[in-house]
Amino acid sequence: MSKGLYTFIGLTTVGAVGSAVLAPLALAAVGFSSAGIAAGSLGASMMSSAAIANGGGVAAGSLVALLQSAGAAGLSAGATAGVASVGGATGAVLGGALKLLKNMRK
């Protein structure tokens, strides 16, 4: 196999694994945690906006509700697979872009 293929496979793998590992950390960083939505966080701001837009409550199935559910209980297997797929695709695109740039420099 060529070196470029190894780079492509490596970046795809790193993207998939990295996104699956970092997604829960990102949720916590923006305020969606197992203890609830952190005061003063981006999550709190989103919740406030959603509640104002819906007349005082956050609608079930809304983005805020889904993010809080994932922050409180963790990502389901399906959600983890989806996040890993997007991360893997992103890694694959970066791998392809790197190969294209290397070929253009020759």
N, C-alpha and C positions, 0 to 999 in steps of 0.2 A: 504494500500500500504506500501511497505517496505521503509526504510530510503534510501536505495541505489537507488531505483527508483526515489525518490524525488530529489536526487543529480543528477541523470542522466537527468531528465527533466529540472532541474534548470540550469545545465551547457549548455544544448542545447539551452534553451531560452536566457541565457546570451550571448552565442556565436552568435546567430542570431541577436539579438537586438544590441549588442555591435559592431558587424562588420558593420551593416547598418549605425550606428551612426558615427563610427570612420572612415569609408571609405572617406568621403569628407574631414575630417581633415587630413588624411594621404596624400591625393592628394595635399592639400595646403602645407603640410610640405615638400614635395619633389619638390615644385615649380609650380604646375599646379593650377592656381587660375583664378578667374573671370577677373582679370586685364591682364591676359596673363601669359607666362612662365617667372618666376622670374630669373633675371640675376644671374649667378654664382651658380645656384641650380642644383640638380641632373636632373631635367627636362630640363634645358638648355643644360646640357652635353648630354642628350639623343637626344635632338633636333639637336644639332650640329653633332653628330655621324650619325643620320638618314639622315641629309641633305648631308653630305659628301658621304655616301653610295649611295644616289640616285642622285648624280650629281648636287647638289645645292638646292634641294627642299625636303620637307617632303611629302611622298606619302599619299594621302587620304586613310583612312582606316588602316593606320599603327598604331602601339601601341602608339606612341607619339601623333598622331592625335586623337586617341580615348581618351587618358588620358587628353589631353588638352580640348577636348570637354566636358568631364565629369567635369573637374575642372572649366570650364567657366560657364556651364549651369546646373551643378549638375547631379546626376545620374538619369537616366530614371527609370520608375517603374520596367521595366524588369531587368535592371542592379541592382537595389536595391534588388529585389527578388533573383537574382543570388548571390549577395554578402551575403545576409542574409542566403541563403541556405548553402553556403560554411561555413559561421561562425557557423551555427547550427550544421552542420555535424562535424565540428572540436570540438565543445563543446560536442557532443555526443560521439566522440572518446575519449576525455579526461575523460568524465564520466565513460565510459566503462573501461578505463585503471585504473582509481581510484578504481573502484569496484574490478577489477582483483587483483590489488596490496593489497587491504584490505583482500581479500580472501586468498591470498598467505601468509599473515602474521599470519593467524589463525593456 
